[in-house]
């Protein structure tokens, strides 16, 4: 398997972008309870590994904002 550094870079940038969008969405929808709402979503059994990464990064963004 050949690793493509450009592909890895784009994947990381996409993760950061989607996590920021998710954090903003959670903040608009839930206000101060956004972190709790994100943690509730992490417990969902149908969450993909990508969605799990996005939510974990979104929680980090939300924690840094407080």
C-alpha positions as CSV (number, residue, x, y, z in Angstrom):
1,X,0.0,0.0,0.0
2,X,1.4,3.4,-1.0
3,X,0.6,6.3,1.2
4,X,-0.2,9.5,-0.6
5,X,0.7,12.5,1.6
6,X,-1.5,14.9,-0.4
7,X,-4.5,12.6,0.2
8,X,-3.7,12.4,3.9
9,X,-3.4,16.2,4.1
10,X,-6.8,16.6,2.3
11,X,-8.4,14.1,4.6
12,X,-7.1,16.0,7.7
13,X,-8.3,19.3,6.3
14,X,-11.7,17.8,5.6
15,X,-11.9,16.5,9.2
16,X,-11.1,19.9,10.6
17,X,-13.6,21.7,8.4
18,X,-16.4,19.3,9.1
19,X,-15.7,19.3,12.9
20,X,-15.8,23.1,12.9
21,X,-19.1,23.1,11.0
22,X,-20.5,20.5,13.4
23,X,-19.4,22.5,16.5
24,X,-21.0,25.7,15.0
25,X,-24.2,23.7,14.3
26,X,-24.4,22.3,17.8
27,X,-23.7,25.7,19.3
28,X,-26.6,27.3,17.3
29,X,-29.0,24.5,18.0
30,X,-28.2,23.7,21.7
31,X,-26.5,26.8,23.0
32,X,-24.7,26.1,26.3
33,X,-25.7,22.4,26.2
34,X,-23.8,21.8,23.0
35,X,-21.1,19.7,24.6
36,X,-23.7,17.5,26.3
37,X,-25.6,17.1,23.0
38,X,-22.4,16.1,21.2
39,X,-21.6,13.5,23.9
40,X,-25.0,12.1,23.6
41,X,-24.5,11.7,19.8
42,X,-21.2,9.9,20.4
43,X,-23.2,7.1,22.2
44,X,-25.3,6.3,19.1
45,X,-24.6,2.7,18.0
46,X,-25.0,3.6,14.3
47,X,-22.3,6.3,14.3
48,X,-19.5,5.7,11.7
49,X,-15.8,5.9,12.6
50,X,-15.7,9.1,10.5
51,X,-18.6,10.6,12.4
52,X,-17.0,9.6,15.7
53,X,-13.8,11.5,14.7
54,X,-15.7,14.5,13.7
55,X,-17.7,14.7,16.9
56,X,-14.7,14.2,19.1
57,X,-12.9,17.1,17.3
58,X,-16.1,19.2,17.6
59,X,-16.2,18.6,21.3
60,X,-12.6,19.8,21.5
61,X,-13.6,23.0,19.7
62,X,-16.5,23.5,22.0
63,X,-14.4,23.0,25.1
64,X,-11.8,25.5,23.9
65,X,-14.5,28.1,23.3
66,X,-15.8,28.0,26.9
